[in-house]
Amino acid sequence: MDKSVVFAVAGSGKTTHLVTSLDEARRFLLITYTEANHDNLRAKVIERFGYLPPNIAIYTYFRFLHSFCYRPFLRSKKNTLGITFNAPERFPVYPLTDDRRYISPGRWLYANRLAKFIEQSGLVSAVTARMEKYFDVFFVDEVQDFGGHDFNFLMSISAAQMSMCFVGDFHQHTFDTSRDGNVNVNLHQSYDAYKKKFERAGLKVDTDSLKRSRRCSKSVCDFITEKIGIDIQAHDERTSIVRFEDDPTAVTALYQDPNTVKLFYELHHRYGCLSQNWGASKGIDRYQDVCVVLNPSNVKAWNAGSFHDINPATRNKLYVACSRARGNLTFVPESLLKRYKRS
């Protein structure tokens, strides 16, 4: 059975790679993290087949964790109501064997500890057996989003005797499925160390199949490589415009252009235009021209000629934002859009 993890660059076709591997004979289990990625994955499956075949199951990660892994074994025994994404109280600190560590006083499961609860309850082998019973192939999209106990759980269930393929972009790690103290806190600090974790779990690491972006022009790829410091190659020699714009009239025209998306570091909904936040734009493939809005500190980085030394999490989000562009990429200072911001 083939087990692999494919590390890709933005726009190289990660989701398409999975969708083209589907057929109507084998039973497929597909998992991704966010609702947006789930909807995008589902839409592409329907686009390919004309409908959603009954042999293909698509889950968001926490739905899979709760309904497939937890509920059949522990729901009635533990009398829980569902999942809460509120963090557990820091004190008191309950031992690993105490249910109060995983279940709130109101009988809700803490999302960031559910994977650990399943593992602590000795159910990993039962979960893998259930996966083998109902599915032949296991796919995970946006694997770089798995963190905390969830990454450990994914490595554990990868022992299932079935074909599997995980795809992701290490540098598009902008948030984790969950966090719990220091569990895997350094998971994404080293690309080489990260790849070795998959190798130790028995997965073949593929860094060649999806190393060229079909979405971004050579101009955008060269900018990301040179100015942000994340290596990305273009699939062809297509060029586009990459520029910084601080003329107030031109910036107003960009703001009012209904065909150019404005990507903000945060609070995009306060600007009343076609917009999204940098990190939340991950997985969105429909934008043509993109306007990236820079806050004052990032304007300074632009003027200094490089984003290499900005906060790593911010740098990853900027990479996500820039790599949404199929066409032109324009940067504008946030200060010129302040008058449109709602309180």
C-alpha positions as CSV (number, residue, x, y, z in Angstrom):
1,M,0.0,0.0,0.0
2,D,1.3,3.4,-1.0
3,K,1.6,5.9,1.9
4,S,3.0,9.3,1.1
5,V,3.0,12.9,2.1
6,V,3.3,15.5,-0.8
7,F,4.8,18.8,0.1
8,A,3.6,21.4,-2.3
9,V,3.8,25.1,-3.1
10,A,0.8,27.5,-3.3
11,G,-1.3,27.1,-6.5
12,S,0.4,23.8,-7.5
13,G,-2.8,21.9,-7.4
14,K,-2.8,20.1,-4.0
15,T,-6.5,19.6,-3.9
16,T,-6.6,18.7,-7.6
17,H,-3.9,16.1,-7.0
18,L,-6.2,14.4,-4.6
19,V,-9.4,14.8,-6.6
20,T,-7.9,13.4,-9.8
21,S,-6.8,10.3,-7.8
22,L,-10.4,9.5,-6.9
23,D,-12.5,6.9,-8.6
24,E,-16.0,5.4,-8.2
25,A,-14.8,1.9,-7.2
26,R,-12.6,2.3,-4.1
27,R,-13.9,3.8,-0.9
28,F,-12.3,7.1,0.0
29,L,-12.0,9.0,3.2
30,L,-11.1,12.7,2.7
31,I,-10.3,15.0,5.6
32,T,-9.4,18.7,5.7
33,Y,-9.4,21.2,8.5
34,T,-11.5,24.3,7.7
35,E,-15.1,24.6,6.5
36,A,-13.8,26.7,3.5
37,N,-11.4,23.9,2.5
38,H,-14.1,21.3,3.0
39,D,-16.5,23.2,0.7
40,N,-13.8,23.7,-1.9
41,L,-12.9,20.0,-1.8
42,R,-16.5,19.0,-2.1
43,A,-17.1,21.4,-5.0
44,K,-14.2,20.0,-6.9
45,V,-15.3,16.4,-6.4
46,I,-18.8,17.3,-7.7
47,E,-17.2,19.2,-10.6
48,R,-15.2,16.1,-11.6
49,F,-18.0,13.5,-11.3
50,G,-21.1,15.6,-11.8
51,Y,-22.3,14.6,-8.3
52,L,-20.9,13.4,-5.0
53,P,-20.3,9.7,-5.4
54,P,-21.5,7.6,-2.4
55,N,-18.1,5.9,-2.1
56,I,-16.4,9.3,-1.2
57,A,-16.8,10.7,2.3
58,I,-15.5,14.2,3.0
59,Y,-15.1,15.3,6.6
60,T,-13.8,18.4,8.4
61,Y,-11.2,17.2,10.9
62,F,-13.2,17.7,14.0
63,R,-16.4,16.2,12.6
64,F,-14.3,13.1,11.7
65,L,-12.7,13.1,15.1
66,H,-16.0,13.3,17.0
67,S,-18.5,11.4,14.8
68,F,-16.2,8.7,13.4
69,C,-13.5,8.2,16.0
70,Y,-15.1,9.1,19.4
71,R,-18.9,8.7,19.1
72,P,-19.2,5.0,18.3
73,F,-17.0,4.0,21.2
74,L,-17.4,6.6,24.0
75,R,-20.4,8.8,23.5
76,S,-23.0,6.8,25.4
77,K,-20.5,5.8,28.0
78,K,-19.3,9.3,28.8
79,N,-22.7,11.0,28.2
80,T,-21.2,14.0,26.4
81,L,-23.1,16.6,24.4
82,G,-20.6,17.5,21.7
83,I,-17.5,19.6,21.2
84,T,-16.6,23.0,22.7
85,F,-13.8,25.1,21.2
86,N,-13.4,27.0,24.5
87,A,-10.1,26.3,26.1
88,P,-10.0,24.2,29.3
89,E,-9.4,26.1,32.5
90,R,-5.7,26.2,33.4
91,F,-6.4,25.1,37.0
92,P,-6.8,22.7,38.5
93,V,-4.5,20.5,36.5
94,Y,-6.1,17.0,36.2
95,P,-4.1,13.9,35.5
96,L,-4.2,12.3,32.0
97,T,-6.5,9.5,33.3
98,D,-9.1,11.9,34.7
99,D,-12.1,12.6,32.5
100,R,-12.3,16.2,33.8
101,R,-9.2,16.9,31.8
102,Y,-11.1,16.3,28.6
103,I,-14.7,17.1,29.4
104,S,-16.1,20.4,30.7
105,P,-18.4,20.6,33.7
106,G,-21.3,20.9,31.3
107,R,-20.3,17.6,29.6
108,W,-18.7,19.2,26.5
109,L,-15.6,17.7,25.0
110,Y,-12.6,20.1,24.8
111,A,-11.7,20.2,21.1
112,N,-8.0,20.6,21.7
113,R,-7.8,17.5,23.9
114,L,-10.3,15.2,22.1
115,A,-7.6,13.4,20.1
116,K,-5.6,12.8,23.3
117,F,-8.7,11.5,25.0
118,I,-9.3,8.9,22.3
119,E,-5.6,7.9,22.5
120,Q,-5.7,7.9,26.3
121,S,-8.8,5.7,26.2
122,G,-6.8,3.0,24.3
123,L,-8.9,3.4,21.1
124,V,-6.3,4.1,18.4
125,S,-6.3,0.5,17.2
126,A,-10.1,0.4,17.3
127,V,-10.2,3.6,15.2
128,T,-7.7,2.3,12.6
129,A,-9.7,-1.0,12.4
130,R,-12.9,1.0,11.8
131,M,-11.1,3.0,9.0
132,E,-9.9,-0.2,7.4
133,K,-13.5,-1.6,7.6
134,Y,-15.2,1.3,5.9
135,F,-12.5,2.7,3.6
136,D,-9.8,1.7,1.2
137,V,-8.0,5.0,0.8
138,F,-7.3,7.9,3.3
139,F,-6.6,11.4,2.0
140,V,-5.7,14.5,4.1
141,D,-5.7,18.0,2.6
142,E,-3.8,20.9,4.1
143,V,-1.9,18.6,6.4
144,Q,0.3,21.5,7.7
145,D,-2.7,22.7,9.7
146,F,-2.5,19.7,12.1
147,G,-0.9,20.6,15.4
148,G,-1.0,19.8,19.1
149,H,-2.4,16.4,20.0
150,D,-4.0,16.2,16.6
151,F,-0.7,15.8,14.7
152,N,0.2,12.9,17.1
153,F,-3.2,11.3,16.5
154,L,-2.8,11.6,12.7
155,M,0.6,9.9,12.9
156,S,-0.9,7.2,15.0
157,I,-3.8,6.4,12.7
158,S,-1.5,6.5,9.7
159,A,-0.6,3.0,10.7
160,A,-3.9,1.8,9.3
161,Q,-3.5,-0.8,6.6
162,M,-4.8,1.3,3.7
163,S,-3.4,3.5,1.0
164,M,-3.0,7.1,2.0
165,C,-1.8,10.5,0.8
166,F,-1.4,13.7,2.8
167,V,-0.8,17.0,1.0
168,G,0.2,20.3,2.3
169,D,2.4,23.4,2.1
170,F,4.7,23.7,5.2
171,H,4.9,27.5,4.6
172,Q,1.2,27.9,4.6
173,H,1.0,26.9,8.2
174,T,-1.0,29.9,9.6
175,F,-2.9,28.2,12.4
176,D,-3.2,24.8,14.1
177,T,-6.1,22.5,14.5
178,S,-5.6,22.9,18.2
179,R,-3.1,23.7,20.8
180,D,-2.6,22.4,24.3
181,G,0.3,23.9,26.3
182,N,3.6,22.8,24.9
183,V,2.4,19.8,22.9
184,N,4.2,20.0,19.5
185,V,4.8,23.7,20.1
186,N,8.0,23.5,18.0
187,L,6.4,21.3,15.3
188,H,6.7,23.9,12.5
189,Q,10.1,25.4,13.4
190,S,12.2,23.3,11.1
191,Y,11.1,22.0,7.7
192,D,13.7,19.2,7.8
193,A,12.6,18.0,11.2
194,Y,9.0,18.2,10.2
195,K,9.5,16.0,7.1
196,K,11.4,13.4,9.3
197,K,8.3,13.0,11.5
198,F,6.4,11.7,8.5
199,E,9.2,9.5,7.5
200,R,9.4,7.9,11.0
201,A,5.6,7.2,10.7
202,G,6.3,5.2,7.5
203,L,5.2,7.8,4.9
204,K,7.3,8.5,1.8
205,V,8.0,12.2,1.5
206,D,7.5,13.7,-1.9
207,T,8.8,17.2,-2.5
208,D,8.9,17.1,-6.4
209,S,5.5,16.3,-7.7
210,L,3.9,19.7,-6.7
211,K,6.8,22.1,-6.6
212,R,5.6,24.5,-9.3
213,S,2.7,26.9,-9.0
214,R,0.1,26.8,-11.8
215,R,-1.8,29.7,-10.3
216,C,0.9,32.4,-9.8
217,S,2.8,34.1,-12.6
218,K,6.6,33.9,-12.7
219,S,6.6,37.6,-11.6
220,V,4.6,36.7,-8.4
221,C,6.7,33.6,-7.7
222,D,10.0,35.5,-8.1
223,F,8.7,38.2,-5.7
224,I,7.7,35.6,-3.1
225,T,11.1,33.8,-3.5
226,E,13.3,36.9,-3.4
227,K,11.4,39.2,-1.0
228,I,9.5,36.9,1.3
229,G,12.1,34.1,1.4
230,I,9.9,31.2,0.5
231,D,11.0,29.2,-2.5
232,I,8.3,28.9,-5.1
233,Q,8.7,28.2,-8.8
234,A,6.2,29.0,-11.6
235,H,4.9,26.4,-13.9
236,D,5.3,28.6,-17.0
237,E,6.9,31.9,-18.0
238,R,3.7,34.0,-17.7
239,T,4.3,37.5,-16.3
240,S,2.2,40.0,-14.4
241,I,2.6,43.3,-12.5
242,V,3.9,43.3,-9.0
243,R,3.9,46.9,-7.5
244,F,3.5,49.1,-4.5
245,E,0.9,51.8,-4.8
246,D,0.7,54.8,-2.4
247,D,-1.0,57.4,-4.6
248,P,-4.3,58.2,-2.8
249,T,-6.4,58.4,-6.0
250,A,-5.1,55.1,-7.3
251,V,-5.6,53.4,-3.9
252,T,-9.2,54.6,-3.9
253,A,-9.7,53.2,-7.3
254,L,-8.4,49.8,-6.1
255,Y,-10.7,49.9,-3.1
256,Q,-13.7,50.6,-5.3
257,D,-12.8,48.0,-7.9
258,P,-15.3,45.1,-7.4
259,N,-13.0,42.7,-9.3
260,T,-9.9,43.1,-7.1
261,V,-9.9,41.5,-3.7
262,K,-8.4,43.4,-0.8
263,L,-6.5,41.2,1.6
264,F,-6.0,42.6,5.1
265,Y,-3.9,41.2,8.0
266,E,-7.0,41.2,10.2
267,L,-10.5,42.7,10.5
268,H,-11.2,42.7,6.8
269,H,-15.0,42.8,7.4
270,R,-14.7,46.4,8.8
271,Y,-13.8,47.8,5.4
272,G,-17.0,47.1,3.4
273,C,-15.5,45.8,0.2
274,L,-14.6,42.6,-1.5
275,S,-12.0,41.4,1.1
276,Q,-10.6,38.7,3.2
277,N,-7.9,38.3,5.9
278,W,-4.4,37.1,4.8
279,G,-4.5,33.8,6.6
280,A,-8.2,33.1,6.0
281,S,-7.7,33.4,2.2
282,K,-5.8,30.1,2.3
283,G,-7.5,27.6,0.0
284,I,-9.3,30.2,-2.1
285,D,-8.5,29.8,-5.7
286,R,-10.9,32.2,-7.5
287,Y,-9.1,35.5,-7.3
288,Q,-7.5,37.1,-10.3
289,D,-5.9,40.4,-9.3
290,V,-5.0,40.8,-5.6
291,C,-4.4,43.9,-3.5
292,V,-2.5,43.1,-0.3
293,V,-2.9,45.8,2.4
294,L,0.2,46.4,4.5
295,N,0.2,47.7,8.1
296,P,2.9,50.3,9.1
297,S,5.5,47.7,10.2
298,N,5.1,45.8,6.9
299,V,5.3,49.0,4.9
300,K,8.7,49.5,6.6
301,A,9.7,46.0,5.5
302,W,8.7,46.8,1.9
303,N,10.8,50.0,2.0
304,A,13.7,48.0,3.4
305,G,13.4,45.7,0.4
306,S,12.6,42.4,2.2
307,F,10.1,40.6,4.4
308,H,12.6,37.9,5.4
309,D,13.0,39.1,8.9
310,I,9.3,39.8,9.9
311,N,7.5,37.6,12.4
312,P,7.5,34.0,11.0
313,A,3.7,33.6,11.4
314,T,3.1,36.9,9.7
315,R,5.5,36.0,6.9
316,N,3.5,32.8,6.3
317,K,0.2,34.7,6.2
318,L,1.8,37.2,3.8
319,Y,2.9,34.3,1.6
320,V,-0.7,32.9,1.6
321,A,-2.1,36.4,0.6
322,C,0.4,37.0,-2.2
323,S,0.0,33.5,-3.7
324,R,-3.7,34.0,-4.2
325,A,-3.0,36.1,-7.2
326,R,-3.5,34.6,-10.7
327,G,-2.8,38.0,-12.2
328,N,-1.4,41.3,-10.9
329,L,-0.3,41.8,-7.3
330,T,-0.5,45.2,-5.7
331,F,0.5,46.4,-2.3
332,V,-1.0,49.4,-0.6
333,P,-0.5,51.0,2.8
334,E,-3.3,50.4,5.3
335,S,-3.2,54.1,6.3
336,L,-4.7,55.1,3.0
337,L,-7.8,52.9,3.7
338,K,-8.4,54.0,7.3
339,R,-11.2,56.3,6.3
340,Y,-13.3,53.3,5.0
341,K,-12.8,51.3,8.2
342,R,-16.0,50.9,10.3
343,S,-15.8,51.1,14.1
